[in-house]
């Protein structure tokens, strides 16, 4: 199998008189076409060719013809009359003669959005009657149509989705691109084989036993496709770590047959003490490799190799009605976030790799695809990294408008599910499939979905939707989708017991907007619009109900004091998102006896945005990133504000003995008003309440400093809170699906008047691959050095990104010293001079310079 992604050309059909038969022959003049590599949308190709000014800056996206009305979901609307994307666009590629005579060959398209006519060498292979649906894959036999001498030419005429097509949707996350992502948005392959081909292979594992002794029963399976007009006898042979198994299958002509080799066929497929695949937060994501070949009449016909994981994932509904996922017999608290692809669906492997490292650095164990169903190479990376994946269809468009579905929709929907299940079922990272998105489908649609899942041997759980609404056939999902999506105070998560509070499984939920640091704001908003917040800012918020950040801004100003500059607003925003994200994830961890999962909405953004992310579009981690990182530590000490207790969270499936918690209450001037030490042992996968912490009665706010030490004294978890004496008071009677308003705001404005402190900063390189540095920060003063942001920058003041910090936005008690690490997840640190910067709310800028790989830092 070889990919055909490189060397395509794109142009509009407007003004083009040549038909597909002629376009798919050699000799076409493509000098006026746009060159592009796939996958690519039409607009992605135009932007890559420099046809439009940076669409991510300011309001430039609105300058692209056909953008549609701002603040509306374009997927539900017809293309505007002036849109250049109302007409079809052509994708064309010439390729050499690649296939020897006697070889069976097929073209495979992993994704075309939305309809297409496909031509090869002057012949029409398929039309829009066959090629319809963004999430379907298409395999076309071209054995008799490929030229064995001279070039072959593919021409694909692509049409954008109409308002009630089952296409790609951006809902309310950000504006939709004006082409509605029309194009060939997934890989194109040339597949070759003998008379019988193997498709969609998988290894299914079933476990028995537990703890130190387990046994795995494996079934190697896939689909055998007979490409000929007569019956064939195929021998399937699999090699797994020196174990060789085989089985013979009869495959009728021009048909697809299921092939399975299980432990009942060969005892070699039962493994004692296998290496299990675990989510990265609690174990190692061990992978095996299997080689499978197919022979017909003694001659090789097809072969494949892939990695798989031995694991078993189940789900059950708890006594309180909440879905609990169980991996290898261990109940897992799902802590994840929603994934957003690039707005133009471009392939960005380095960016994807960095983002998966960010997921791991934050301690998240899951990402959720709502319609953003990533490529196989992305899923393979999740397999290797031990990151679980929730997949399903998108909400808020025709995927959920079952009452107006056409006959075509009723074909496209289940066939889309079939394509995707075949594509992803072999990946150990797949946790579950939510086949109805926000709402459960009606009975006849759900029945067809369930039939497809059974027909395609889906090995994992599935739920009808992401909401609590019961489905006709499967009943309650055990999930909830009750908000909030806008700002709520930190105490919300442990106080609310009716909506989004820390109970059950929340499938999409958020403490609201996430205004990036000032460096990112300057890259997305023109200088003249940076302050005050105006319509350029809100254009970079969401759409529909989420076109502004008023609730967030009011809370920021009321709680921390009014921001007078964009710099102050950005800095205070990091405080707000840090405490908000930490509180949400800590709340669900503290209540793990009643909570089973939480999905932050969202992980990332499709374009530069001021809402719903844990790191911004430029891969700059802000307050929300590090609040999440703190709240999702697998072994974690926290403060629970609802009952004023110290709690230790243990996600590991093992006990921890001889631990020590040190707790301090510190005043604004840095004095310790209370200190205590507690010794404890915590059980596997547990929440342990340590002690109650006295709350000071005087002053507007205070600090709480918690340290969890291991048996040898090492700090295993460190947590620092700034807490108001009088907490925020929720207006629960006015709660809605967007947020719960606040009746009385907490007063944290005294943080703006903290006495100035300073820090001593040192940095050094730690390895030979030039990826990691160690940063030492010391507070030599008698006051608290509060909320210190650490930053890497080059000589021009630009951030070195992406970067993974072991801790950031840190606070230091008087005389305290802290060492953290910064690692480049892709690429290397620069060999030339670069800088480490530290700046806090009450800490002036300090800088350390690193000039050469062997040089130590210089304090400047």
Beta strands, then each sheet from edge to edge (+ up, - down):
strand 1: 2-3
strand 2: 8-12
strand 3: 34-36
strand 4: 40-41
strand 5: 89-95
strand 6: 104-109
strand 7: 112-113
strand 8: 115-120
strand 9: 123-126
strand 10: 138-141
strand 11: 152-159
strand 12: 183-184
strand 13: 188-193
strand 14: 196-210
strand 15: 213-226
strand 16: 232-240
strand 17: 243-251
strand 18: 256-261
strand 19: 270-272
strand 20: 288-296
strand 21: 299-308
strand 22: 313-317
strand 23: 323-327
strand 24: 330-332
strand 25: 334-339
strand 26: 366-370
strand 27: 388-392
strand 28: 430-434
strand 29: 461-463
strand 30: 504-509
strand 31: 595-600
strand 32: 635-640
strand 33: 645-650
strand 34: 656-666
strand 35: 672-682
strand 36: 686-692
strand 37: 701-709
strand 38: 715-724
strand 39: 729-730
strand 40: 742-744
strand 41: 760-765
strand 42: 772-778
strand 43: 785-793
strand 44: 804-805
strand 45: 810-812
strand 46: 817-823
strand 47: 834-840
strand 48: 843-850
strand 49: 858-859
sheet 1: 1+ 13- 6+ 10-
sheet 2: 3+ 2- 5+ 11- 8+ 9-
sheet 3: 4+ 12- 7+
sheet 4: 14+ 15- 18+
sheet 5: 14+ 15- 19+
sheet 6: 17+ 16- 20+ 21-
sheet 7: 22+ 23- 24+
sheet 8: 29+ 28+ 27+ 26+ 25+ 31+ 30+
sheet 9: 32+ 33- 36+
sheet 10: 35+ 34- 37+ 38-
sheet 11: 39+ 40-
sheet 12: 41+ 42- 46+ 44-
sheet 13: 45+ 43- 47+ 48- 49+
end
